[in-house]
């Protein structure tokens, strides 16, 4: 697996990592809970047919401490919009997972002309009292993996320090990603995204891992019912919350087919 | 050395099988375990005990704030302190403290602490903890990523509310108020002494040094386990060019005194095991949310873990999670200072030598001790140990102690004489 090209853009003085790979029309991807500590097979699959562009979210791996200047929901949404533009993704197709899926949905709702087609994998942002999401910020160290992936080993391997990694800084960076997600979604994951879903006009694919233990798969239908544009729902068997890690080939194929 | 008497106010009737059947004493402890009528008696016993400690001559009485907590029944320590202010006359009252980020707006703390300082005639020590993750992030839903910034901003607002003479507007990142002008204003000027209870965070040490506040390490695991943290504190003070005045620091210690060591073991084993095995049974999922510890602190902790295979705290945590411990463990590890008056004196002198702390917050009620045993422990210490510790650190000035009003200026609350309904 050959790695991506790595560039850096500036956000409020913080360096933001941007990965890109492949050729064809651009396709952006915003990472989910915990971010992308390393390049993954899912992105390679996307890069086989598209020019994949992956800017880091503030505070996520590659996103430095940019979350520390974001105090409100508006701050976050504006930050993601600016980062997408700076990464050259204005008017492009956009996919996002979990935390990144929620932010992709916000951008699509508030700036409907800023993207073409949308794919969301189990986005955060809703809260149903009768069927609440799990609390990803109150987990024992050994229980988070099973909350995020159907196969906990997938999550552990994703976050294991690579050879030569700084043994002190690496785990701090992983913790920072979880803090950053808390900064926008704590304590319930509820940003009242459902109020803005009707503003989304882009054709939207909603993907959900069948074994999502973080956000119940029933949330897909709740979201779909509010979406303002054409949409489809797909359930991914054998996948947990971060379905793109559990089933990279299947999720990538659905995303690529949807984008056309 | 100042000897202070600290009450945690634990619920004293958690079931025998609590550790096995319930995940946590904190955050999601089940409401069915709480009997309000039993708690009525507990609260009143606890306040009797605090007042008794004042009568016995302790330098101060201390209360603190916890939420959704089976070992700390004081969501509002200010309510308890207010009652104590009326039933005591001379003793400083240490509220350790109010978790600033939990109050909206934080001027509430400036107001209530000013009320306490005025009612008590200037006897208040104002504690400002960040608060534990269990209290702040989980029980009170505060964002772990902004908690410390909110805390620091709230501190600035409270100080300004106490000291600014004119009505002012506060334009903070997290708090905006057009008209800040608290009434009443504190007796102690410019404000009551400020003490900061904290864990082993480098930023907290630096901030205490910068602001000239007392740093209090409120571990329940005693002076042996606390040495590494206090060594870190004093090393940081030295690095910052601060003197080694022991009154810069406070430390909490469980203490149990009787006629002999054997008698002490007989009397205090059950409450000690109740305290360490039931009261401190905390689900680790609430203990370390991402963002609560600063990255500098993580860096320091991780590096020392890399350097040392295991530090004292992780050993303790390992034990705490894996099994209940016995009295012998608590004694061997110094969690509890226990024995005859001579033996207790020797251990506290060792504590004072090792940690160099001028403010010792004694925990003489712990676990499910009843009032009689608590008062026995308190009196034994006051009569047979305390007099022999008074001269410790006599060469140092305690610049962080309350400056109350003169007795001649102070009010005399009416004597308490409950009237029976039949009268």
Contacts between the chains, C-beta under 8 A, distances in Angstrom:
chain1	res1	chain2	res2	distance
A	67	B	145	6.9
A	68	B	145	8.0
A	71	B	146	7.0
A	71	B	173	6.4
A	71	B	174	7.5
A	137	B	137	7.7
A	137	B	144	7.1
A	137	B	289	5.2
A	137	B	290	6.7
A	138	B	138	6.3
A	138	B	285	4.8
A	138	B	286	5.9
A	138	B	289	6.8
A	139	B	285	5.5
A	140	B	283	7.9
A	140	B	284	5.3
A	140	B	285	4.8
A	141	B	284	7.7
A	143	B	285	7.3
A	167	B	302	7.7
A	167	B	306	6.2
A	168	B	299	5.9
A	168	B	302	5.0
A	168	B	303	5.7
A	168	B	306	7.0
A	171	B	298	7.8
A	171	B	302	6.7
A	172	B	295	5.5
A	172	B	298	5.3
A	172	B	299	6.6
A	172	B	302	7.3
A	175	B	290	4.8
A	175	B	291	7.8
A	175	B	298	6.8
A	176	B	290	7.4
A	176	B	295	7.1
A	178	B	290	3.7
A	178	B	291	7.6
A	179	B	144	6.5
A	179	B	145	4.9
A	179	B	290	4.1
A	179	B	291	3.3
A	180	B	145	7.0
A	182	B	143	6.3
A	182	B	144	5.4
A	182	B	145	5.3
A	182	B	289	7.1
A	182	B	290	6.3
A	182	B	291	5.8
A	183	B	143	6.3
A	183	B	145	3.7
A	183	B	146	6.8
A	183	B	291	7.2
A	186	B	137	7.9
A	186	B	141	7.8
A	186	B	143	4.8
A	186	B	144	6.8
A	186	B	145	7.3
A	187	B	137	8.0
A	187	B	141	4.7
A	187	B	143	7.6
